[in-house]
Amino acid sequence: MPGPDGRDAAVEEAVPFRPMSISELLDGVIAGIRRRPRVILGMSATVAAVIQVAGSIVAFFFIGDDAREETTPDVLLSSLGAQATLNVLLLVLSGFGILLLAGLLAPLLGRELLGMPVPPRPPRDDRSPHRGAGSPLRDARPVLGRLVGTAATVMGVSLLAVAVPVVPFVLLAAAGAHPALVVAAAILGFSVGFALMVWLYVLLVQAVPAVVLERRTVGGALKRARALTKGRWWRLCGALLLALLVTVFMGLFALRIPFIVAQLVFFGDGGDTLGALAVDTAGRIVAWSVVLPFDAGVIAMLYMDQRMRREGFDLEVRMQRTASSASSSKDTRQSLDAQESEEDPFIALWRPANETGATL
């Protein structure tokens, strides 16, 4: 970027303002989290605590009284379905939490990418249209309902894609069909369902940052996601898969090892199930608080990278900043001030030029 454009040199080094490679994209997510750890980790810790505490409470009462006192093969087998159902529910809630965080983090990472840090909070008596500008969530607050609806739609469509191909297997099993036919329907149904789920999730996931940064409706954000993903599905899938591998390694192994050791040392004899469950819950909260913003940040950064690759978003911003710095007339200054009073200039930057009728 040229000098007068106002970019932050420290951000420039960590997050290049141009189409990024996968490694640069992942580094940019980590750099964004490191620059605002209290805000980002605070949000992720809140989401992780709600999900994991709710799951632990359900698990404590869902498995049954016998499981609290003694662990035997009969108890494990009888509670296998309940445990599988609970684990699936926790995965769905975690996925929904990742999508919500992706929408909440998109403005923060977008400001870092553009070198536009969150301005200081204005005085309490300030009645300007940008009241509350110091709040990290103020960019997402006006579309919070649409963000929740978009995240729920992406998760719902993905889960529906899994459920529909499995229906023949369920019907055949309930009707007592031949075992070979039931097994064949199960293998085919789950395989097709899983493939459809992955395809639809990757196709629609960019709707979450789009609904926040572009101020779109739920349907408009889903349409926008399909347009941005066109021709880039495999690249997006690879980046999301790599982020998932990092999440699994960090969330299930590295960050939870100290808590697993504590469980074995203090509750290895199985005397205090509640204490062991509390330690396990704390370990899951700590692990997911760290890995959730990473997955969410990857989704947000992929959206920004696609904007630069497909639409030259970085070039548009460079031209706008160059024109703004070169223009010094009073009329131009007044028109810019009027525009900023109507809409946040940061949000205005993300609106596509062909939709606003003006150059970004």
Sequence and secondary structure as in RCSB ss.txt:
>XXXX:A:sequence
MPGPDGRDAAVEEAVPFRPMSISELLDGVIAGIRRRPRVILGMSATVAAVIQVAGSIVAFFFIGDDAREETTPDV
LLSSLGAQATLNVLLLVLSGFGILLLAGLLAPLLGRELLGMPVPPRPPRDDRSPHRGAGSPLRDARPVLGRLVGT
AATVMGVSLLAVAVPVVPFVLLAAAGAHPALVVAAAILGFSVGFALMVWLYVLLVQAVPAVVLERRTVGGALKRA
RALTKGRWWRLCGALLLALLVTVFMGLFALRIPFIVAQLVFFGDGGDTLGALAVDTAGRIVAWSVVLPFDAGVIA
MLYMDQRMRREGFDLEVRMQRTASSASSSKDTRQSLDAQESEEDPFIALWRPANETGATL
>XXXX:A:secstr
  GGG   HHHHHHS SS   HHHHHHHHHHHHHHSHHHHHHHHHHHHHHHHHHHHHHHHHHS HHHHH   HHH
HHHTHHHHHHHHHHHHHHHHHHHHHHHHHHHHHHHHHHHT        TT  STTTTTT TTTTTGGGHHHHHHH
HHHHHHHHHHHHHHHHHHHHHHHHHT  HHHHHHHHHHHHHHHHHHHHHHHHHHTTHHHHHHHS   HHHHHHHH
HHHHTT HHHHHHHHHHHHHHHHHIIIIITTHHHHHHHHHHHTTS  HHHHHHHHHHHHHHHHHHHHHHHHHHHH
HHHHHHHHHHH HHHHHHHHHHHHHH   HHHHHHHHHHHHHS HHHHHHS HHHHTS  
